[in-house]
Amino acid sequence: MMDELVEKGVLRLRWARSHMPVMKEIDAQFLKERPLEGLRIGMALHTEAKTGVLALTLADAGAKICLASCNPLSTDDSVAAALREEYGLDVHAKKGETQQEYYDNLNSVLDIRPDLVIDDGADLIAMAHTSRRDALKGILGANEETTTGVARLKAMASEGRLEFPVISVNDAKMKFLFDNRYGTGQSAFDGWMNATNLIVAGKRMVVAGYGWCGKGVAMRAKGMGASVTVCEVDPIKAIEAKMDGFEVMRMTDAVRSADIIMTVTGCRDVIRKEHFDAMKDGCVMGNVGHFDNEINREDLQAAAASAAKVREHIDEYLTKDGRRLYLIADGRLMNLAAGQGHPAEIMDTSFAAQALGIEYLASNHGALAPAVHDLPESIDVKIARMKLVSMGVTIDSLTERQEKYVKGWEEGT
């Protein structure tokens, strides 16, 4: 009889797979062609159902998979158990890892001497370039999933430290236009509701950061009835937020009336001592950025007279002047730490970019310099067309005359 935890994970994997039609089509192609036969792929991704579908798809392409989580709180233990026990994958992940366990698990991935790497946040790639250079020589290339990781890798490349090519899956249009905006926008509030069971409508909400993820969070908050304020350091993004109908102000001013704060910046210390000092009683803070350094917990602890867990995913900090400040999921990305992450239909296109990107890298790594590369536009377009077909949508195509017109310059009328 199947273990209860494994059975739960199997059901979650089957449900996700049934709502990922593009990945299903890629899986059928991979099973037939086996483009990754004999390759070892090391993965550091949020270990939950959609990631499981990607891992199984790559295994069907002939690869040996070793998977760890890219965040100590983002593993779905039922999915990790199912991938190990029911599907035979090498998985090193559990929810609530200590820092030591987190890095031990990344080391376990590098122990297989991967030919290719799929990373989210660039911790695995950075480790291969520093403490685990013994694993570096055999790595042909990598994919990077998220904005934070791409920024780190571009910094490495600019210093001449990046030693193999990396595909920025994050910058594929079929990833960031949908995953970052609609995926984050929805999953942030899935995590919020699971953590708090509180309403959003009628509250003053502050969104820190107006990149694609911040746009999604602000849009969903507005749709749910919140009064939304955006805080930005980029003047162009700040103007965009203002033109989209949101208040824009400095964080020090915004926190004074904020009921809810969500950080979505990819930067550290977005909420710090001066903000905690000015924050109103009862404010609930959550982070949707990759790392847990956007809300400075050391400053929060220093401002508190006491701290206590008040719900499964919420800690209450009672300040020395009697205000109650609440933090969701220790400041880790709450859409996964307190929720189940992005919807399957969204990750269908993101992980299609991962799957086809790793296939492209396996065939073309020798022609790519050690740098951060965009996913070829032809792959992006292919994924978009596959997704449209799965949605039952047909679109127009240019006539021969129109093709000539848009590519030419002589005919202007």
BADONU-986477 format. One record per residue (C-alpha): residue in three letters; z negated, y negated, x negated. Coordinates in steps of 0.001 Angstrom, whole numbers, padded with zeros to 6 digits, always signed. Layout:
<tidrens>
ALAZYX...
</tidrens>
This chain:
<tidrens>
MET+000000+000000+000000MET+001003-003402-001355ASP-001827-005595-002592GLU-002558-008408-000122LEU-001976-011170-002700VAL+001300-009596-003840GLU+002445-009170-000233LYS+001758-012851+000448GLY+003815-013793-002600VAL+006689-011500-001637LEU+006815-013109+001811ARG+006846-016599+000286LEU+009632-015647-002096ARG+011705-014113+000704TRP+011198-017173+002906ALA+012208-019558+000129ARG+015233-017448-000790SER+016408-017338+002827HIS+016447-021160+002880MET+018253-021592-000446PRO+021886-020748+000413VAL+023425-022281-002709MET+021131-020230-004924LYS+022007-017156-002867GLU+025700-017718-003595ILE+025022-018285-007302ASP+022917-015122-007391ALA+025806-013090-005946GLN+028106-014534-008617PHE+025592-013827-011387LEU+025029-010251-010242LYS+028766-009647-010481GLU+029490-011475-013739ARG+026169-011101-015644PRO+026772-014266-017720LEU+023335-014180-019366GLU+023366-010517-020377GLY+020912-009828-023204LEU+019610-013377-023516ARG+015906-014224-023513ILE+014941-017238-021399GLY+011547-018900-021724MET+010525-020981-018727ALA+007744-023534-018189LEU+007993-024610-014553HIS+005655-024995-011586THR+005136-021322-010798GLU+005685-021207-007055ALA+008173-019698-004627LYS+011276-021786-005385THR+010761-021348-009116GLY+010439-017637-008447VAL+013857-017644-006789LEU+015338-019323-009885ALA+013657-016812-012216LEU+014934-013849-010191THR+018440-015343-010106LEU+018492-015684-013892ALA+017188-012123-014207ASP+020071-010980-011978ALA+022389-012704-014464GLY+021157-010304-017139ALA+018476-012396-018832LYS+014980-011347-019876ILE+012582-013877-018334CYS+009174-015057-019478LEU+007579-017676-017229ALA+004543-019944-017584SER+003447-022909-015519CYS+004091-026473-016678ASN+000871-027697-015046PRO-002616-026139-014881LEU-002962-026637-011105SER+000560-025997-009802THR+000706-022188-009777ASP+000827-020246-006527ASP-001174-017167-007518SER+000433-015045-004820VAL+003930-015791-006149ALA+002865-015182-009758ALA+001396-011829-008728ALA+004512-010859-006766LEU+006841-011756-009634ARG+004764-009593-011969GLU+003919-006629-009752GLU+006839-006366-007340TYR+009730-007741-009414GLY+008641-006866-012952LEU+008902-010316-014528ASP+006785-011433-017470VAL+004613-014195-015948HIS+001726-016045-017620ALA+000327-018447-015043LYS-002616-018931-012728LYS-003916-021815-010645GLY-006742-023702-012318GLU-005948-022880-015930THR-008171-024389-018583GLN-006419-026470-021216GLN-006745-023562-023647GLU-005280-021102-021137TYR-002429-023504-020406TYR-001382-023675-024054ASP-002014-019956-024579ASN+000452-019269-021764LEU+003072-021570-023299ASN+002566-019735-026578SER+003160-016439-024761VAL+006548-017751-023642LEU+007485-018683-027207ASP+006265-015273-028412ILE+009361-013652-026854ARG+011518-015778-029209PRO+013629-017250-026406ASP+017329-017937-026871LEU+017230-020559-024130VAL+014431-022651-022625ILE+013894-024230-019206ASP+011158-026846-019333ASP+009484-029291-016946GLY+007710-032106-018764ALA+008823-031002-022280ASP+005502-029456-023372LEU+007220-026164-024251ILE+010010-027879-026189ALA+007545-030140-028019MET+005429-027121-028954ALA+008490-025361-030399HIS+009111-028412-032588THR+005496-028721-033795SER+002923-025917-033729ARG+005416-023113-033023ARG+008282-023826-035394ASP+008494-020080-036013ALA+010136-019840-032559LEU+012411-022844-033071LYS+015138-021245-035180GLY+016354-018894-032454ILE+016501-021451-029619LEU+020123-022303-028796GLY+019323-025032-026264ALA+017261-026009-023244ASN+017249-027564-019797GLU+014728-030256-018844GLU+013730-030672-015209THR+011868-033946-014854THR+011946-037665-015668THR+008841-037558-017865GLY+010250-034731-019966VAL+013632-036415-020399ALA+011918-039590-021618ARG+009947-037599-024200LEU+013045-035747-025385LYS+015095-038921-025732ALA+012281-040343-027863MET+012372-037200-030018ALA+016147-037477-030351SER+015970-041154-031307GLU+013604-040216-034155GLY+015872-037384-035283ARG+013257-034818-034293LEU+015169-032896-031613GLU+016720-029815-033213PHE+018756-028269-030381PRO+020787-029576-027422VAL+019018-030234-024126ILE+020685-030614-020732SER+018998-033279-018604VAL+019007-031472-015294ASN+016798-034289-014012ASP+019687-036741-014302ALA+022122-034591-012339LYS+022915-036416-009110MET+022272-033293-007046LYS+018779-033285-008546PHE+017431-036817-008723LEU+019102-038251-005623PHE+017573-035566-003431ASP+014715-033818-005248ASN+013112-036987-006590ARG+013573-039054-003427TYR+013445-036727-000423GLY+011569-033854-002058THR+008806-036010-003524GLY+008724-038189-000421GLN+007941-035227+001816SER+005863-033050-000491ALA+003560-035938-001464PHE+002462-036212+002150ASP+002286-032438+002578GLY-000236-032484-000271TRP-001968-035550+001201MET-002438-033945+004600ASN-003600-030627+003168ALA-006099-032418+000920THR-007432-035042+003327ASN-006513-034206+006935LEU-006400-037996+007440ILE-003833-040208+009141VAL-001412-042474+007281ALA-000339-044695+010188GLY-002015-048090+010324LYS-003299-047939+006756ARG-002549-050111+003737MET-000816-047933+001161VAL+000017-048844-002422VAL+002855-047037-004213ALA+002814-047474-007990GLY+006366-047168-009292TYR+009684-047643-007508GLY+011903-045151-009259TRP+013586-042456-007199CYS+010281-040665-006577GLY+008490-043894-005669LYS+011336-044841-003329GLY+010893-041542-001520VAL+007125-041937-001180ALA+007403-045548+000017MET+010134-044659+002519ARG+008120-041794+004007ALA+004934-043884+004126LYS+006761-046636+006010GLY+008188-044079+008414MET+004694-042747+009085GLY+003430-046193+010041ALA+001711-047389+006869SER+001851-050963+005597VAL+003339-050371+002145THR+002862-052377-001047VAL+004818-051531-004189CYS+003581-052246-007720GLU+006178-052353-010508VAL+006679-053534-014093ASP+010500-053479-013883PRO+011732-056769-012350ILE+014925-055197-011010LYS+013059-052382-009247ALA+010536-054926-007964ILE+013326-056983-006373GLU+014814-053806-004891ALA+011447-052914-003335LYS+011145-056428-001903MET+014673-056263-000460ASP+013850-052858+001046GLY+011128-054564+003078PHE+007996-053793+001052GLU+005323-056140-000237VAL+005361-056388-004028MET+002355-057506-006056ARG+000231-056745-009092MET-001982-053684-008963THR-005128-055780-009496ASP-004374-057642-006258ALA-003049-054641-004325VAL-006135-052435-004800ARG-008401-054945-003050SER-007047-053967+000362ALA-005631-050494-000342ASP-006694-047567+001822ILE-004384-045171-000038ILE-002915-045360-003550MET-000240-043001-004888THR+000928-043264-008502VAL+004528-042213-009199THR+005362-043846-012542GLY+005512-041358-015412CYS+003267-043739-017385ARG-000430-043565-018275ASP-003433-045678-017173VAL-001681-047097-014115ILE-005079-047191-012362ARG-007857-048092-014803LYS-011197-049891-015153GLU-010213-053308-013779HIS-008640-051637-010763PHE-011661-049447-010022ASP-013844-052549-010288ALA-011744-054353-007654MET-011007-051411-005341LYS-012237-051429-001752ASP-014743-048931-000401GLY-013158-045714+000863CYS-009893-045906-001082VAL-008207-042509-001564MET-006159-042062-004754GLY-003570-039436-005540ASN-000981-038935-008274VAL+002549-037576-007851GLY+003600-038136-011477HIS+003986-035183-013829PHE+000882-035637-015992ASP-002712-036314-014960ASN-003064-039523-016989GLU-001749-042048-014453ILE-005231-042457-012927ASN-007698-042881-015776ARG-010505-040470-014925GLU-012672-041505-017866ASP-012765-045066-016534LEU-013435-043756-013029GLN-016314-041609-014227ALA-017741-044548-016171ALA-017631-046707-013027ALA-019474-044059-010974ALA-023169-043540-010533SER-022451-040032-009238ALA-019580-037731-008336ALA-019344-034837-005891LYS-016694-032595-004373VAL-016378-033433-000674ARG-013359-031290+000237GLU-011520-028499-001548HIS-009146-030921-003276ILE-011142-034179-003176ASP-013906-035617-005335GLU-015960-038615-004223TYR-017035-041120-006866LEU-019923-043325-005775THR-019782-046526-007802LYS-022862-048288-009128ASP-022427-051004-006484GLY-022243-048458-003646ARG-018486-048097-003048ARG-016955-044669-002388LEU-013715-043941-004226TYR-011863-040670-003663LEU-009552-038772-006034ILE-007236-035947-004966ALA-006750-032869-007184ASP-008332-034361-010315GLY-005432-036788-010576ARG-002888-034010-011101LEU+000355-034008-009147MET-001026-033505-005689ASN+002150-032276-004011LEU+001705-029016-005924ALA-001997-029034-006770ALA-002890-029557-003099GLY+000380-028443-001499GLN+003346-026120-001985GLY+005741-028561-003627HIS+009181-029646-002522PRO+010941-028023+000446ALA+013081-024975-000311GLU+016252-026702+000907ILE+015710-029470-001655MET+015000-027131-004556ASP+018122-025198-003588THR+020260-027899-005213SER+017844-028723-008060PHE+017595-025118-009152ALA+021320-024592-008627ALA+021705-027278-011313GLN+019238-025339-013477ALA+021027-022019-012998LEU+024554-023346-013584GLY+023277-025612-016349ILE+021772-022692-018271GLU+025005-020726-017793TYR+026937-023704-019211LEU+024503-024020-022119ALA+024776-020309-022945SER+028557-020662-023290ASN+028797-024127-024862HIS+025678-024691-026981GLY+027686-024445-030199ALA+029749-027481-029210LEU+026727-029607-028339ALA+024830-031755-030835PRO+021004-031750-030944ALA+020612-034475-028328VAL+019945-034960-024617HIS+023138-034299-022660ASP+024085-034891-019041LEU+024955-031945-016862PRO+028774-031922-016569GLU+029920-033803-013469SER+032087-030844-012448ILE+028923-028740-011996ASP+027274-031510-009954VAL+030319-031708-007674LYS+030494-027921-007354ILE+026865-027795-006188ALA+027480-030606-003687ARG+030467-028788-002198MET+028525-025529-001966LYS+025663-027315-000224LEU+028001-028968+002280VAL+029540-025603+003152SER+026058-024118+003683MET+025273-027029+006036GLY+028460-026555+008013VAL+029822-029931+006925THR+033457-030660+006088ILE+034666-033864+004472ASP+037965-035622+003902SER+040098-035417+000787LEU+042432-038014-000692THR+046157-037859-000017GLU+048513-037769-002972ARG+049277-041453-002464GLN+045568-042303-002294GLU+044916-040365-005503LYS+047613-042387-007233TYR+046237-045646-005811VAL+042612-045172-006895LYS+043647-044091-010391GLY+046271-046766-010904TRP+046337-050530-011420GLU+049797-051811-010539GLU+049661-051635-006744GLY+047034-054006-005363THR+048121-054436-001751
</tidrens>
